[in-house]
Structure formats: structure tokens, C-alpha cells
Amino acid sequence: MAPVARLPEAPVERRGLSYPFGMARPADGALAEVADGVFWLRMPLPFRLDHINLWVLDGGDHWVVVDTGLAAPAVADHWRALLAGPLHDKPVGRILVTHYHPDHVGLAGWLQRKTGAPLLMTRGEFMLARVLTLDASPEVPADVRAFYRAAGWSEADLGQLEAAGWGRFGRGVSRLPTGYRRLCDGDKLVIGGRSWEVVVGSGHSPEHACLFLASQKLLISGDQVLPRITSNVSVYPTEPEADPLGDWLSAIERLRQLPCDTLVLPAHNEPFTGLHARLDQLAGDHLAKLERLATDLAVPRTAVECFPTLFGRRIAADEMQMATGEALAHLAWLRARGRVDAATEDGVLRFWARGTNVAAAPGAAAAS
């Protein structure tokens, strides 16, 4: 294997977390070894969040790739250079994708066809990715329009959704193979003579696969645990009655079973230790938002009308879908636990705290 970057060991402490390599990171498309046989690969993203961390594991006689980056020319070029350079001495033998989002699964099909390696995913993630890549119609379905109108979107907001084009998931995802190898919670994958356990989380996506190496206390966490940003937890038109925040908080409790001094290798930002502290922060942030929201719902509100309480800032047009999904996730959690009621009138859904005198509240006519 060609030489790879060495990250400086200059730990930084921030908000209860320790970053053993500080804020150092490899250049886009370059490998950096973070543990024996575990390599950090950073790829660019054309979004506000401008990068994703991928991981390459030494499998002895082959490489194992964990996540692939977005299907974009620059990312494909980086992969070509890697396959011809640092990874040329042995084949890619397995491609593992943590979940279905385009920055993770985007080049999985392309890389699978290029290398012949099998694709490993959980069933929920693979099937959802397959379904979404097949929906290439730019026309927004009527039930999707109704979903966002019920959440409080204006006609102008809906017009922007139309202008962006609906079937755009596939723009960032190369054609997936017909078949895959299924990952399940608790599966053991032997990679380079070491046993990695599949740890499945949920909430951010249906069956998000993390990888835990107990012998070295390493967790490849994907988007399930991030150090400085919070993973989006949303209700989507594909499953409008879901309770993803309930799934997310349950997953946090399951992840607490891992050692607190585990080195977490996240999909965004830098590797860190302090897993339990970060899980406390993630749970605490959502629980605080839930309490604020429950108080705010003394007045009936749509999901969009809950934005100031949940986010405390103006939501830009390109954030509307994610913000709406997050708001609906918090409202669904409260509703599932009997803390709020809801009703639809004229296609608009409003929520209010249980026990509120809705008839006397401002906005009551729309919610009664």
C-alpha cells in the first residue's frame, strides 16, 4: 500500500468531548490511518455540509469500504485515483453502506460494478434506496403536496418544491445492483482477522448500520452519532404516521451499552471520544425542544408555525423540507404519548396541548 497521511496526535477538548487528532483531517480523496488497519477517507459534498467521512478497512487480502460518497464527478475521480494508487495492491472485496442517504450510498452501485465487490446493507436501507432511485418523475405527487400543505406550507413554498423537481434522489445515487447482502443487528463481520459487530440504530433512517470493534473500542457511527451537529430526524411523506424521534431516542439508549471511552468515527466532523456525553447531549437537546414545544402548543399551531420554538431562527427556503420533517417528528412524539391532540380542517393540520381549551384559543376556528 502506498503511504498515507499521518494525523498529528494533538488532542482537543470541546464541550465534554475529546478529539484525539484535534481538528486535523485528511485532504479530500486522501487516506489517513486512525487506528491499526482503519483509514479515514474524506470526500467533498456540494452542500452547506461540505464533506463526508468514509472509512476503508484492511481486510487482509482485500479492502472493505464503508460508505461511498455522493454520485458526483469529483468523488468518482477521487475513487479512480485511490483504486489506481493507495488501494491498488489488493481488491475491494466488500462495500458496506450505513444507510440510504445519497452522500452515503451515492456511488455504491458505480463502485460495485467497477470492483465486482458485493454490497452490504440492512434490508430497510437497501429497499428504500431502491424504491427512491426508481422514482425519477419530476412531478410532485398529489399526496406529497397534500402532506406539505397540511404542515402549513404556502402555495409559494409548494411552488418551490415543484421547481426543484420531485424525483431528484436518483441524481445523487448511481444505479444500485439488483441484489445485495443483508446486514442485521448483532451480525459479526470478520475483517482482517477481527470481529466487527453490526449495531443497528434508527430515527435518522430506518435501519442505520454502525460497526463496532470491541477489541479496540472503535465505532464507525455513520450519521447515528455526530460530534458537533445533530442528525436530522424527520417524518416524511413516505411514512406520515411514523414516530422517528421515538426510534431515535430508543437508539440512543441502546448505544449507551457501548463503552464510554469508545473512539467514534463519524460520517461528519472529526473522530472523538466521549460517546456517553454526546448521547446525553443529543437526547437532552431533543427533550428540551419537546418541553418548549408542549408549552407553546397552548395555542393550536401547524408544523411550520412551530419553527420559531424549535429552531429559534429563520428557516431558509432550501431548509424547508428538513425543518418541516423535524417539526413533525417532535409533534408526532408528543402526540404518540398523549400530550397533544390534532385535527385537520381544509387540508391543514394543527396541533395543541391536550387539555387546552381549544375553542377559546387564538386560531381555534381552524383547529376545532
Disulfide bonds with the S-S distance in Angstrom:
none
